Amino acid sequence: MMDRRQALAGVLAMFGAQVFAPLARAAGLAPAGVIREGAPSIQVFTPDQRALMTALSERIIPTTDTPGAIAAGVPAYIEKLLADWALPEDQAPILSGLAEIDSRSRQDYKIPAVDTKPEQQDALLTLAMNDAIPNGAGFFEAFRQLVITGYYTSEIGMTQEREYLPVPGEYNGAFPYAQVNKVYSA
C-alpha cells in the first residue's frame, strides 16, 4: 500500500532547498501540528478562487493520455494542505497570485480568468512565471510545487502516470533504455 507521506517526501527532493513551507511541514521536514483526514479545517478559497485554482491546476498538469490534476484530486489536496499545514503568510502568495491573475485577465481579456480559454490561462500562468504580474514568480513557484506534489503523491500520479512498484525488481545495469516504458517510483 502506498503511503502518501513517504511519497511526498520523495517528490519534494526534486524541489531542492526552495520547498514551499506547507509542503515541508506535511512531509515532516519541519515542525507542524497534527493533520486530520477529511475536509479542510478552514475554508481557504472563495468559490471564485477555488474555481480558478482548479482551472489553473489542470493547466499545470492537463489531461492527456493519462488523467490530469483535476482527476487526481489536486484542487482538494491544495485546499487541504493550505488549510491544515499553511500559516497565513504561506497562504498569502497563493491568494494574492490568484487575485493578480484574475485582475490581469480582466485587464487583458475583459473577463474573469476562470472564464478564459485554456490558451489564455496558459498565457496568464506564463506571465506569472516570468514575474510579469505583481507577486507572480512567488505565486507560480509555490503553486507549481503544490500541483506537482499533489499529483505525484495521488493514486493516479503514482499508478497511471508512473509505475508503482512497492518492492522493486532486481537490479539490471545492462537493461536497454529503449525498453523503458515509464518511470518507476517506490
Residue, then its C-alpha position, 0 to 999 in steps of 0.5 A: m500500500m502506498d503511503r502518501r507521506q513517504a511519497l511526498a517526501g520523495v517528490l519534494a527532493m526534486f524541489g531542492a532547498q526552495v520547498f514551499a513551507p506547507l509542503a515541508r511541514a506535511a512531509g515532516l521536514a519541519p515542525a507542524g501540528v497534527i493533520r486530520e483526514g477529511a475536509p479542510s479545517i478552514q475554508v481557504f478559497t472563495p468559490d471564485q478562487r477555488a474555481l480558478m485554482t482548479a482551472l489553473s491546476e489542470r493547466i499545470i498538469p492537463t489531461t492527456d493520455t493519462p488523467g490530469a490534476i483535476a482527476a487526481g484530486v489536486p484542487a482538494y489536496i491544495e485546499k487541504l494542505l493550505a488549510d491544515w499545514a499553511l500559516p497565513e503568510d504561506q497562504a498569502p502568495i497563493l491568494s494574492g497570485l490568484a487575485e493578480i491573475d484574475s485582475r490581469s485577465r480582466q485587464d487583458y481579456k475583459i473577463p474573469a480568468v476562470d472564464t478564459k480559454p485554456e490558451q489564455q490561462d496558459a498565457l496568464l500562468t506564463l506571465a506569472m512565471n516570468d514575474a510579469i504580474p505583481n507577486g507572480a514568480g512567488f505565486f507560480e513557484a509555490f503553486r507549481q510545487l503544490v500541483i506537482t506534489g499533489y499529483y505525484t503523491s495521488e493514486i493516479g500520479m503514482t499508478q497511471e502516470r508512473e509505475y508503482l512498484p512497492v518492492p522493486g525488481e532486481y537490479n539490471g545495469a545492462f537493461p536497454y533504455a529503449q525498453v523503458n516504458k515509464v518511470y518507476s517510483a517506490 
